[in-house]
Amino acid sequence: MARVSTDALPEPTADSTHRVREALIAAGFTADGLLDLLGAPAYAALARGETVPALRATRDEAPLATLTRLFLLQQAVPYRSARAVLPVDAVLDDRWLERVPDPAAAEGAGEAVRATVDVRPYSGPEGQDWWVVSDSGCAVGGAGGVGGPRDSGAARDAGGDAREPGSRDTSGAGRPGEDVVLGVGGASTTLAGIMVPTPVGRALDLGTGSGIQALHADRFAGHVTATDLNPRALRFARLTLALSGAAEPELREGSLFEPVAGEEPYDLIVSNPPFVISPGARLTYRDGGMAGDDMCRHLVEQAAGQLAPGGYCQLLANWEHQEGADWRDRVRSWVPPGCDAWIVQREVQDVTQYAELWLRDAGDHRDGAAAYATRYDAWLDEFAARGTKAVGFGWVTLRRTDAESPSVRAEEWPHPVEQPLGEVIRTHFERQDFLRRTGDAALLEHRFLLADEVVQEQVGAPGAEDPEYVVLRQNRGMRRATTVDTVGAGFAGVCDGTLTAGRILDAIGQLLGEDPAELRARTPESIRLLVEQGFLAPVPD
């Protein structure tokens, strides 16, 4: 089923939306309800884009099965079935549904309805029942997709994060419109997971799409502004937030920061921008239309001017790995003065893998070998002209500190992490503040607390009296591991928040027969590293 025209998008009143929401809740059309209905195998298959198990599990006309076939599987259902679960005439008037012949009835003998949009249950971080509204067949990781069955490379989310495979037409015959609006997928849930959950006055969702980031920000922001270049996306965002019971956002049409230029700064800016590095700008939802990674660079560079003091900007990004340059230096150079930054690269693809991923995302592999080869060639020409050998995927978090010596950390971290990471990111920047204002002498007068679920591993030959080295490993958050010496391991193990660092080192020196003054002189650097990486947290005075 190809997506419907702009004029066919729902335009319900607040009362009508409330009635639809109540009907969805009453039928159990929620994330938990779907899992109960479909069972784990069919539920997982649906996330892979395989609909047959879900179709088999929804053959009856029970309310939940009807809504699942209607809004998730994009199937026409008999009018009588829809009437049993929805205020169907009002829903038809508001254009959530449209009338079609009943394919299961004799010719001319029945009437059916089908959805004009995809409505997908989504569980909020505190167990809220939400629904994300997108174009029909465009719920990423669900029942639809742009160009037919998604290959395994496109289905996964960049080491867990920064790619968003495109949508598919459920019939396998459609093509993505330039203004198609996707539903929630791996990239958008990653961004939602790293969002710093601090109560703020003003939040900005830049390039809102179907509104998922605005929906998350509504939990703790007094006012949410959502912008998008695509006017259809703004309409979908309004539907998502209204159906999910969130406050009405302020919607602005326009590119990047243009719709909010010159206005009061924001305490939080989030963006899942059109970050794909491509030759041209064919698809609004993914292609930024700027050369190389200039779209992401521009967003990072301009963010400080839109942030209030202490405010955060968090976005997903792609960046080029160019011949003769370290990607870390390139992306660090984007960070504006007065901002701390944490840049995390989650995955890297060579240029051939990258081109193939996004060619398949657009369905170009179904246009014939010659057309596919021509487009593939254009991608490689673009990369060759720019000296690009690979593309990195990851996330960028900025915090406006106005510090003279900002902390700008860029690292590669392809390992599994524990989402949500919003609180981990918030405390990371708080620790940078602490380290910046605390000299070595003052550091030794502080008390520290070992982070939760840190374990120690000793590595060495079997039977050896002493280990070759000791590893501290986090089992939460970023799940880091770091190598420490005997003093570092002993120090971390004693950090329960009661003794100052200096007193702990004095005790270790006496135990090991080392000069405590020498330990005090050489250990602050190691303590700083453990604090920076989140193994130790300073105890507030």
LOMIVEX-613679 format. One record per residue (C-alpha): residue in three letters; x, y negated, z negated; residue number from 0; chain. Coordinates in Angstrom, 3 decimals. Layout:
<rs>
R res       xx       yy       zz   n chain
R ala        X        Y        Z NUM     A
...
</rs>
This chain:
<rs>
R res       xx       yy       zz   n chain
R met    0.000    0.000    0.000   0     A
R ala    1.575   -3.296    1.062   1     A
R arg    1.302   -6.189   -1.296   2     A
R val   -1.754   -8.331   -0.973   3     A
R ser   -1.752  -11.914    0.185   4     A
R thr   -1.292  -14.846   -2.129   5     A
R asp   -4.989  -15.686   -1.890   6     A
R ala   -5.914  -12.248   -3.268   7     A
R leu   -3.965  -12.671   -6.521   8     A
R pro   -6.124  -12.591   -9.655   9     A
R glu   -7.270  -15.928  -11.018  10     A
R pro   -9.134  -14.961  -14.179  11     A
R thr  -10.432  -17.300  -16.839  12     A
R ala   -9.086  -17.031  -20.381  13     A
R asp  -12.291  -15.263  -21.453  14     A
R ser  -12.079  -12.789  -18.577  15     A
R thr   -8.423  -12.027  -19.294  16     A
R his   -9.296  -11.392  -22.929  17     A
R arg  -12.008   -8.949  -21.867  18     A
R val   -9.565   -7.087  -19.615  19     A
R arg   -7.001   -6.956  -22.426  20     A
R glu   -9.577   -5.550  -24.834  21     A
R ala  -10.580   -2.920  -22.266  22     A
R leu   -6.964   -1.819  -21.766  23     A
R ile   -6.456   -1.523  -25.521  24     A
R ala   -9.724    0.364  -26.021  25     A
R ala   -8.746    2.906  -23.354  26     A
R gly   -5.261    3.366  -24.824  27     A
R phe   -3.600    2.005  -21.692  28     A
R thr   -0.377    1.320  -23.575  29     A
R ala    3.180    2.641  -23.386  30     A
R asp    2.461    5.131  -26.189  31     A
R gly   -0.871    6.067  -24.680  32     A
R leu    0.739    6.812  -21.317  33     A
R leu    3.343    9.050  -22.918  34     A
R asp    0.603   10.979  -24.699  35     A
R leu   -1.457   11.287  -21.511  36     A
R leu    1.299   12.230  -19.070  37     A
R gly    3.652   14.147  -21.325  38     A
R ala    7.387   13.553  -21.403  39     A
R pro    8.293   15.260  -18.066  40     A
R ala    5.672   13.384  -16.002  41     A
R tyr    6.434   10.138  -17.839  42     A
R ala   10.133   10.502  -17.037  43     A
R ala    9.342   11.430  -13.435  44     A
R leu    7.292    8.259  -13.048  45     A
R ala   10.297    6.243  -14.208  46     A
R arg   12.283    7.911  -11.384  47     A
R gly    9.649    6.904   -8.840  48     A
R glu    8.092   10.378   -8.590  49     A
R thr    4.301   10.126   -8.792  50     A
R val    3.084   13.703   -8.198  51     A
R pro    3.307   14.846  -11.856  52     A
R ala    1.426   11.727  -12.983  53     A
R leu   -1.240   12.237  -10.315  54     A
R arg   -1.741   15.818  -11.525  55     A
R ala   -2.081   14.611  -15.109  56     A
R thr   -4.773   12.035  -14.217  57     A
R arg   -7.223   14.116  -12.192  58     A
R asp  -10.155   13.608  -14.544  59     A
R glu  -12.222   10.437  -14.881  60     A
R ala  -11.361    9.696  -18.483  61     A
R pro  -10.772    5.966  -19.112  62     A
R leu   -7.003    6.215  -19.571  63     A
R ala   -6.592    8.419  -16.508  64     A
R thr   -8.691    5.993  -14.446  65     A
R leu   -6.619    2.978  -15.468  66     A
R thr   -3.376    4.845  -14.834  67     A
R arg   -4.393    5.816  -11.306  68     A
R leu   -5.726    2.341  -10.639  69     A
R phe   -2.964    0.086  -11.955  70     A
R leu    0.137    2.305  -12.084  71     A
R leu   -0.317    4.774   -9.249  72     A
R gln   -2.093    2.280   -6.978  73     A
R gln   -4.868    4.748   -6.151  74     A
R ala   -8.420    3.833   -5.231  75     A
R val  -10.902    5.064   -7.845  76     A
R pro  -14.683    5.391   -7.586  77     A
R tyr  -16.595    2.263   -8.543  78     A
R arg  -18.485    4.185  -11.221  79     A
R ser  -15.220    5.259  -12.865  80     A
R ala  -13.909    1.703  -12.967  81     A
R arg  -17.243    0.473  -14.358  82     A
R ala  -16.957    2.953  -17.219  83     A
R val  -13.718    1.407  -18.479  84     A
R leu  -13.580   -2.203  -17.211  85     A
R pro  -16.000   -5.139  -16.935  86     A
R val  -15.830   -4.272  -13.274  87     A
R asp  -17.972   -6.981  -11.696  88     A
R ala  -16.118   -9.727  -13.549  89     A
R val  -12.808   -8.089  -12.676  90     A
R leu  -13.807   -7.970   -9.011  91     A
R asp  -14.834  -11.630   -9.113  92     A
R asp  -11.481  -12.527  -10.674  93     A
R arg   -9.678  -10.460   -7.989  94     A
R trp   -7.878   -7.987  -10.233  95     A
R leu   -9.613   -5.408   -8.004  96     A
R glu  -10.998   -5.267   -4.494  97     A
R arg  -13.709   -3.086   -2.984  98     A
R val  -12.713   -0.291   -0.582  99     A
R pro  -14.449    2.809    0.827 100     A
R asp  -14.257    5.812   -1.479 101     A
R pro  -11.824    8.214    0.224 102     A
R ala  -13.213   11.150   -1.782 103     A
R ala  -16.836   10.593   -0.744 104     A
R ala  -18.574   11.456    2.486 105     A
R glu  -18.278    8.750    5.130 106     A
R gly  -20.241    5.697    4.039 107     A
R ala  -21.595    7.488    0.971 108     A
R gly  -19.444    5.971   -1.762 109     A
R glu  -17.731    2.851   -2.921 110     A
R ala  -14.364    2.573   -4.611 111     A
R val  -12.080   -0.124   -5.958 112     A
R arg   -8.348   -0.555   -5.972 113     A
R ala   -6.020   -2.905   -7.806 114     A
R thr   -4.577   -5.951   -6.104 115     A
R val   -1.607   -5.963   -8.496 116     A
R asp    0.487   -3.559  -10.536 117     A
R val   -0.298   -3.766  -14.273 118     A
R arg    2.253   -1.838  -16.311 119     A
R pro    2.096   -1.189  -20.052 120     A
R tyr    5.215   -2.367  -21.853 121     A
R ser    6.081   -2.011  -25.513 122     A
R gly    7.481   -5.080  -27.238 123     A
R pro   10.448   -4.889  -29.638 124     A
R glu    8.182   -4.866  -32.692 125     A
R gly    5.768   -2.398  -31.105 126     A
R gln    3.556   -5.005  -29.409 127     A
R asp    1.278   -3.783  -26.645 128     A
R trp    2.147   -5.887  -23.604 129     A
R trp    1.404   -5.609  -19.881 130     A
R val    3.646   -6.799  -17.051 131     A
R val    1.889   -7.847  -13.841 132     A
R ser    3.707   -7.645  -10.498 133     A
R asp    3.068   -7.025   -6.835 134     A
R ser    1.390   -3.737   -5.972 135     A
R gly    3.971   -0.981   -5.820 136     A
R cys    6.666   -3.268   -7.190 137     A
R ala    7.081   -2.105  -10.767 138     A
R val   10.788   -1.326  -10.800 139     A
R gly   11.526    2.174  -12.008 140     A
R gly    7.866    3.066  -11.749 141     A
R ala    5.584    4.253   -9.016 142     A
R gly    6.778    1.930   -6.242 143     A
R gly    9.762    0.571   -4.344 144     A
R val   10.793   -1.333   -1.215 145     A
R gly   12.072    1.230    1.138 146     A
R gly   10.965    4.692    0.214 147     A
R pro   12.531    7.046   -2.346 148     A
R arg   15.331    5.473   -4.285 149     A
R asp   18.689    7.183   -4.312 150     A
R ser   20.298    8.060   -7.626 151     A
R gly   22.798    5.216   -7.389 152     A
R ala   20.106    2.580   -6.989 153     A
R ala   17.924    4.073   -9.685 154     A
R arg   20.395    3.654  -12.504 155     A
R asp   21.033    0.251  -13.985 156     A
R ala   24.705   -0.600  -13.631 157     A
R gly   26.103    1.213  -16.596 158     A
R gly   22.884    0.385  -18.336 159     A
R asp   22.442   -3.203  -17.378 160     A
R ala   23.013   -5.707  -14.709 161     A
R arg   21.454   -4.341  -11.521 162     A
R glu   17.813   -4.392  -10.653 163     A
R pro   16.954   -1.980   -7.822 164     A
R gly   14.196   -3.435   -5.731 165     A
R ser   10.610   -2.432   -5.462 166     A
R arg    9.129    0.053   -3.034 167     A
R asp    5.905    0.187   -1.159 168     A
R thr    4.074    3.245   -2.495 169     A
R ser    3.020    4.335    0.970 170     A
R gly    6.648    4.378    2.080 171     A
R ala    5.689    2.281    5.089 172     A
R gly    5.776   -1.287    3.811 173     A
R arg    8.522   -3.874    3.823 174     A
R pro    9.293   -6.308    1.039 175     A
R gly    7.959   -9.784    1.647 176     A
R glu   10.413  -12.614    1.108 177     A
R asp    8.351  -13.785   -1.856 178     A
R val    7.724  -10.364   -3.420 179     A
R val    7.516  -10.354   -7.236 180     A
R leu    9.024   -7.379   -9.028 181     A
R gly    7.935   -5.874  -12.307 182     A
R val   10.084   -4.928  -15.256 183     A
R gly   13.213   -2.837  -14.663 184     A
R gly   16.612   -1.950  -16.034 185     A
R ala   18.170   -5.383  -15.578 186     A
R ser   15.268   -7.321  -17.061 187     A
R thr   15.031   -5.030  -20.094 188     A
R thr   18.787   -5.402  -20.595 189     A
R leu   18.494   -9.193  -20.623 190     A
R ala   15.569   -8.975  -23.034 191     A
R gly   17.672   -6.718  -25.258 192     A
R ile   20.595   -9.129  -25.499 193     A
R met   18.365  -12.180  -26.117 194     A
R val   19.404  -13.837  -29.371 195     A
R pro   16.286  -13.555  -31.594 196     A
R thr   16.742  -16.794  -33.505 197     A
R pro   13.704  -19.058  -34.078 198     A
R val   14.036  -22.021  -31.726 199     A
R gly   12.021  -25.065  -30.768 200     A
R arg   12.400  -24.917  -26.982 201     A
R ala   13.187  -22.002  -24.662 202     A
R leu   13.656  -21.933  -20.882 203     A
R asp   13.173  -18.864  -18.684 204     A
R leu   14.965  -19.793  -15.461 205     A
R gly   13.701  -17.750  -12.488 206     A
R thr   10.933  -16.132  -14.481 207     A
R gly    9.673  -13.624  -11.882 208     A
R ser    6.879  -11.631  -13.493 209     A
R gly    7.449  -13.421  -16.801 210     A
R ile    9.087  -10.723  -18.901 211     A
R gln   11.769  -12.986  -20.427 212     A
R ala    9.227  -15.690  -21.203 213     A
R leu    7.130  -13.027  -22.905 214     A
R his   10.053  -12.019  -25.134 215     A
R ala   10.999  -15.631  -25.862 216     A
R asp    7.423  -16.392  -26.905 217     A
R arg    8.018  -14.281  -30.042 218     A
R phe   10.287  -16.883  -31.641 219     A
R ala   10.190  -20.071  -29.535 220     A
R gly    7.856  -22.926  -30.355 221     A
R his    7.591  -23.897  -26.682 222     A
R val    8.448  -21.870  -23.564 223     A
R thr    9.076  -23.312  -20.106 224     A
R ala    9.245  -20.882  -17.168 225     A
R thr   10.544  -21.896  -13.739 226     A
R asp   10.773  -20.185  -10.385 227     A
R leu   11.394  -21.136   -6.775 228     A
R asn    8.614  -18.725   -5.773 229     A
R pro    5.128  -20.085   -6.590 230     A
R arg    3.738  -16.536   -6.530 231     A
R ala    6.113  -15.618   -9.359 232     A
R leu    4.718  -18.419  -11.512 233     A
R arg    1.222  -17.069  -11.023 234     A
R phe    2.349  -13.577  -11.979 235     A
R ala    4.146  -14.915  -15.057 236     A
R arg    0.953  -16.647  -16.191 237     A
R leu   -0.965  -13.370  -15.785 238     A
R thr    1.664  -11.361  -17.704 239     A
R leu    1.691  -13.710  -20.675 240     A
R ala   -2.077  -14.193  -20.761 241     A
R leu   -2.817  -10.459  -20.536 242     A
R ser   -0.232   -9.770  -23.263 243     A
R gly   -1.787  -12.275  -25.643 244     A
R ala    1.138  -14.739  -25.555 245     A
R ala    0.876  -18.506  -25.590 246     A
R glu    0.394  -20.299  -22.279 247     A
R pro    3.864  -21.237  -20.956 248     A
R glu    4.758  -24.476  -19.220 249     A
R leu    5.300  -23.457  -15.587 250     A
R arg    7.568  -25.414  -13.227 251     A
R glu    8.248  -24.700   -9.560 252     A
R gly   11.733  -25.314   -8.221 253     A
R ser   15.300  -24.082   -7.864 254     A
R leu   17.700  -23.520  -10.756 255     A
R phe   17.774  -26.468  -13.192 256     A
R glu   16.056  -28.907  -10.827 257     A
R pro   12.564  -28.572  -12.387 258     A
R val   13.872  -29.569  -15.840 259     A
R ala   16.634  -32.013  -14.912 260     A
R gly   16.882  -34.998  -17.229 261     A
R glu   14.530  -33.562  -19.833 262     A
R glu   15.001  -32.705  -23.495 263     A
R pro   17.622  -29.937  -23.849 264     A
R tyr   16.769  -26.361  -24.728 265     A
R asp   17.789  -24.227  -27.692 266     A
R leu   17.675  -21.063  -25.581 267     A
R ile   18.051  -20.546  -21.837 268     A
R val   17.658  -17.071  -20.335 269     A
R ser   17.897  -16.085  -16.696 270     A
R asn   17.828  -12.954  -14.567 271     A
R pro   18.727  -14.942  -11.443 272     A
R pro   18.922  -13.859   -7.781 273     A
R phe   22.539  -12.822   -8.289 274     A
R val   23.085  -10.528   -5.297 275     A
R ile   26.152  -11.515   -3.250 276     A
R ser   24.848  -11.187    0.301 277     A
R pro   25.210  -12.708    3.779 278     A
R gly   22.099  -14.882    3.822 279     A
R ala   19.029  -15.240    1.630 280     A
R arg   16.422  -12.808    2.926 281     A
R leu   14.692  -11.905   -0.340 282     A
R thr   13.845  -14.603   -2.890 283     A
R tyr   13.899  -12.251   -5.875 284     A
R arg   17.510  -11.149   -5.336 285     A
R asp   19.450  -13.328   -2.825 286     A
R gly   20.564  -16.704   -4.138 287     A
R gly   21.426  -18.179   -0.759 288     A
R met   24.836  -19.475   -1.847 289     A
R ala   28.238  -18.246   -0.696 290     A
R gly   29.734  -15.398   -2.697 291     A
R asp   29.091  -15.647   -6.419 292     A
R asp   28.469  -19.411   -6.326 293     A
R met   24.901  -18.948   -7.578 294     A
R cys   26.077  -17.451  -10.870 295     A
R arg   29.005  -19.889  -11.115 296     A
R his   26.657  -22.829  -10.652 297     A
R leu   24.304  -21.601  -13.371 298     A
R val   27.120  -21.144  -15.873 299     A
R glu   28.744  -24.492  -15.059 300     A
R gln   25.483  -26.440  -15.299 301     A
R ala   24.137  -24.764  -18.435 302     A
R ala   25.913  -26.963  -20.990 303     A
R gly   24.077  -30.040  -19.708 304     A
R gln   20.742  -28.382  -20.490 305     A
R leu   21.652  -26.930  -23.910 306     A
R ala   21.012  -28.522  -27.284 307     A
R pro   23.897  -28.346  -29.802 308     A
R gly   24.148  -24.770  -31.058 309     A
R gly   21.935  -23.547  -28.203 310     A
R tyr   22.441  -20.321  -26.265 311     A
R cys   22.384  -19.601  -22.530 312     A
R gln   22.165  -15.919  -21.589 313     A
R leu   22.118  -14.581  -18.064 314     A
R leu   22.881  -11.559  -15.942 315     A
R ala   25.419  -12.076  -13.178 316     A
R asn   27.495  -10.596  -10.381 317     A
R trp   31.021  -11.817   -9.710 318     A
R glu   33.616  -11.143   -7.060 319     A
R his   36.884   -9.344   -7.591 320     A
R gln   39.139  -11.124   -5.122 321     A
R glu   42.575  -10.173   -3.855 322     A
R gly   45.335  -11.540   -6.051 323     A
R ala   43.048  -12.836   -8.822 324     A
R asp   41.959  -11.422  -12.163 325     A
R trp   38.164  -11.445  -12.388 326     A
R arg   38.431  -12.497  -16.037 327     A
R asp   40.269  -15.683  -15.112 328     A
R arg   37.749  -16.474  -12.354 329     A
R val   34.684  -16.111  -14.560 330     A
R arg   36.299  -17.805  -17.580 331     A
R ser   36.967  -20.802  -15.331 332     A
R trp   33.201  -21.217  -14.891 333     A
R val   32.611  -21.856  -18.602 334     A
R pro   31.897  -25.571  -19.198 335     A
R pro   33.820  -27.551  -21.844 336     A
R gly   32.352  -27.455  -25.326 337     A
R cys   30.919  -23.956  -24.979 338     A
R asp   31.989  -20.681  -26.520 339     A
R ala   31.410  -17.753  -24.163 340     A
R trp   31.216  -13.973  -24.251 341     A
R ile   31.431  -12.384  -20.795 342     A
R val   30.922   -8.624  -20.556 343     A
R gln   31.500   -6.632  -17.357 344     A
R arg   29.448   -3.438  -17.430 345     A
R glu   30.252   -1.924  -14.026 346     A
R val   32.310   -2.499  -10.875 347     A
R gln   31.517   -1.369   -7.327 348     A
R asp   33.730   -1.558   -4.294 349     A
R val   32.321   -3.595   -1.431 350     A
R thr   31.041   -0.556    0.499 351     A
R gln   29.090    0.775   -2.476 352     A
R tyr   27.710   -2.674   -3.173 353     A
R ala   26.562   -3.244    0.421 354     A
R glu   24.938    0.190    0.585 355     A
R leu   23.059   -0.369   -2.667 356     A
R trp   21.427   -3.594   -1.523 357     A
R leu   20.856   -2.477    2.064 358     A
R arg   18.839    0.431    0.706 359     A
R asp   17.128   -1.898   -1.752 360     A
R ala   15.735   -3.859    1.210 361     A
R gly   14.802   -0.726    3.159 362     A
R asp   17.339   -1.500    5.916 363     A
R his   18.311    2.173    6.103 364     A
R arg   14.881    2.856    7.639 365     A
R asp   15.301    0.437   10.562 366     A
R gly   17.400    2.761   12.669 367     A
R ala   21.116    3.502   12.768 368     A
R ala   22.063    0.584   15.026 369     A
R ala   20.248   -2.087   13.007 370     A
R tyr   21.568   -0.644    9.748 371     A
R ala   25.136   -0.635   11.074 372     A
R thr   24.815   -4.249   12.238 373     A
R arg   23.644   -5.419    8.826 374     A
R tyr   26.271   -3.309    7.049 375     A
R asp   28.926   -4.896    9.259 376     A
R ala   27.675   -8.371    8.343 377     A
R trp   28.072   -7.610    4.622 378     A
R leu   31.625   -6.336    5.114 379     A
R asp   32.500   -9.338    7.300 380     A
R glu   31.321  -11.640    4.508 381     A
R phe   33.422   -9.843    1.907 382     A
R ala   36.497   -9.727    4.154 383     A
R ala   36.285  -13.456    4.868 384     A
R arg   36.266  -14.181    1.138 385     A
R gly   38.975  -11.667    0.227 386     A
R thr   36.512   -9.754   -1.941 387     A
R lys   37.465   -6.176   -2.761 388     A
R ala   34.816   -5.347   -5.375 389     A
R val   31.878   -6.800   -7.293 390     A
R gly   31.377   -6.755  -11.048 391     A
R phe   28.031   -6.579  -12.856 392     A
R gly   27.486   -7.844  -16.356 393     A
R trp   26.147  -10.497  -18.656 394     A
R val   27.254  -13.936  -19.777 395     A
R thr   26.335  -15.624  -23.061 396     A
R leu   27.231  -19.259  -23.699 397     A
R arg   26.828  -21.151  -26.957 398     A
R arg   27.184  -24.895  -27.058 399     A
R thr   29.539  -25.667  -29.960 400     A
R asp   31.243  -28.867  -28.735 401     A
R ala   34.448  -27.347  -30.164 402     A
R glu   37.802  -28.730  -29.049 403     A
R ser   39.158  -25.171  -28.747 404     A
R pro   36.275  -22.988  -27.556 405     A
R ser   36.353  -19.209  -27.861 406     A
R val   35.987  -17.715  -24.372 407     A
R arg   36.131  -13.914  -24.351 408     A
R ala   35.912  -11.908  -21.104 409     A
R glu   36.102   -8.134  -21.292 410     A
R glu   35.224   -4.960  -19.447 411     A
R trp   32.935   -2.689  -21.418 412     A
R pro   31.490    0.196  -19.346 413     A
R his   30.775    2.306  -22.432 414     A
R pro   27.327    3.011  -23.925 415     A
R val   25.935    0.347  -26.253 416     A
R glu   23.008    0.327  -28.639 417     A
R gln   20.235   -2.012  -27.580 418     A
R pro   18.904   -4.392  -28.699 419     A
R leu   22.097   -6.422  -28.997 420     A
R gly   20.646   -9.853  -29.672 421     A
R glu   21.608   -9.861  -33.341 422     A
R val   25.070   -8.479  -32.484 423     A
R ile   25.602  -11.357  -30.073 424     A
R arg   24.413  -13.941  -32.590 425     A
R thr   26.824  -12.694  -35.262 426     A
R his   29.646  -12.538  -32.704 427     A
R phe   29.411  -16.293  -32.190 428     A
R glu   29.056  -16.931  -35.912 429     A
R arg   32.306  -15.044  -36.457 430     A
R gln   34.033  -17.197  -33.837 431     A
R asp   32.936  -20.277  -35.792 432     A
R phe   34.379  -18.771  -38.959 433     A
R leu   37.718  -17.844  -37.379 434     A
R arg   38.084  -21.258  -35.751 435     A
R arg   37.661  -23.187  -38.983 436     A
R thr   39.572  -20.779  -41.254 437     A
R gly   43.364  -20.898  -41.421 438     A
R asp   45.467  -17.922  -42.483 439     A
R ala   45.813  -19.068  -46.081 440     A
R ala   42.073  -19.600  -46.392 441     A
R leu   41.443  -16.265  -44.675 442     A
R leu   43.201  -14.436  -47.513 443     A
R glu   40.937  -16.141  -50.034 444     A
R his   37.795  -14.782  -48.351 445     A
R arg   35.922  -11.610  -49.130 446     A
R phe   34.897   -9.251  -46.316 447     A
R leu   32.363   -6.503  -45.830 448     A
R leu   32.904   -3.441  -43.630 449     A
R ala   30.207   -3.216  -40.954 450     A
R asp   27.550   -0.509  -41.201 451     A
R glu   28.334    2.936  -39.812 452     A
R val   32.042    2.436  -39.163 453     A
R val   33.919    5.731  -39.318 454     A
R gln   37.629    6.521  -39.443 455     A
R glu   39.323    9.050  -37.191 456     A
R gln   42.873   10.263  -37.742 457     A
R val   44.787   11.417  -34.684 458     A
R gly   47.934   13.509  -34.866 459     A
R ala   49.434   16.947  -34.460 460     A
R pro   47.657   19.744  -36.372 461     A
R gly   49.251   20.275  -39.775 462     A
R ala   51.220   17.023  -39.697 463     A
R glu   51.517   15.263  -43.051 464     A
R asp   50.661   11.844  -41.601 465     A
R pro   48.507   10.929  -38.571 466     A
R glu   50.131    9.384  -35.503 467     A
R tyr   47.519    6.645  -35.642 468     A
R val   44.135    5.835  -37.155 469     A
R val   41.022    4.793  -35.196 470     A
R leu   38.102    2.826  -36.594 471     A
R arg   34.912    3.438  -34.616 472     A
R gln   31.554    1.656  -34.715 473     A
R asn   28.434    3.768  -34.347 474     A
R arg   26.163    0.737  -33.904 475     A
R gly   25.972   -2.258  -31.572 476     A
R met   28.819   -2.364  -29.048 477     A
R arg   30.229    0.903  -30.454 478     A
R arg   33.793   -0.305  -30.308 479     A
R ala   36.889    1.594  -31.334 480     A
R thr   40.190    0.058  -32.423 481     A
R thr   43.529    1.460  -33.520 482     A
R val   44.878    0.372  -36.899 483     A
R asp   47.900    1.226  -39.025 484     A
R thr   47.790    2.648  -42.546 485     A
R val   47.506   -0.801  -44.083 486     A
R gly   44.661   -1.781  -41.740 487     A
R ala   42.738    1.420  -42.446 488     A
R gly   43.192    1.022  -46.182 489     A
R phe   42.222   -2.630  -46.072 490     A
R ala   39.012   -1.978  -44.101 491     A
R gly   38.039    0.875  -46.387 492     A
R val   38.206   -1.340  -49.496 493     A
R cys   36.225   -4.245  -48.000 494     A
R asp   32.962   -4.033  -49.946 495     A
R gly   32.595   -7.791  -50.497 496     A
R thr   33.929   -7.867  -54.071 497     A
R leu   37.680   -8.590  -53.707 498     A
R thr   39.392  -11.270  -51.629 499     A
R ala   41.592  -10.174  -48.759 500     A
R gly   44.695  -11.353  -50.601 501     A
R arg   43.964   -9.286  -53.703 502     A
R ile   43.323   -6.197  -51.557 503     A
R leu   46.685   -6.659  -49.815 504     A
R asp   48.441   -7.093  -53.145 505     A
R ala   46.991   -3.802  -54.339 506     A
R ile   47.935   -2.019  -51.092 507     A
R gly   51.478   -3.380  -51.363 508     A
R gln   51.865   -1.993  -54.884 509     A
R leu   50.434    1.368  -53.803 510     A
R leu   52.739    1.698  -50.764 511     A
R gly   55.762    0.112  -52.385 512     A
R glu   55.764   -2.814  -49.943 513     A
R asp   56.374   -6.469  -50.692 514     A
R pro   52.913   -8.062  -51.165 515     A
R ala   54.206  -11.420  -49.900 516     A
R glu   55.354   -9.797  -46.672 517     A
R leu   51.977   -8.072  -46.285 518     A
R arg   50.178  -11.386  -46.807 519     A
R ala   52.357  -12.955  -44.097 520     A
R arg   51.877  -10.328  -41.414 521     A
R thr   48.312   -9.100  -41.932 522     A
R pro   46.076  -12.132  -41.135 523     A
R glu   46.374  -11.495  -37.386 524     A
R ser   45.051   -7.948  -37.861 525     A
R ile   42.234   -9.189  -40.096 526     A
R arg   41.250  -11.730  -37.443 527     A
R leu   41.042   -8.997  -34.812 528     A
R leu   38.826   -6.828  -37.028 529     A
R val   36.568   -9.810  -37.697 530     A
R glu   36.421  -10.826  -34.034 531     A
R gln   35.456   -7.305  -32.946 532     A
R gly   32.782   -6.986  -35.606 533     A
R phe   34.375   -4.376  -37.871 534     A
R leu   34.516   -6.845  -40.750 535     A
R ala   32.044   -9.590  -41.639 536     A
R pro   33.041  -12.530  -43.864 537     A
R val   30.936  -12.749  -47.003 538     A
R pro   29.369  -16.231  -47.332 539     A
R asp   30.691  -18.313  -50.210 540     A
</rs>
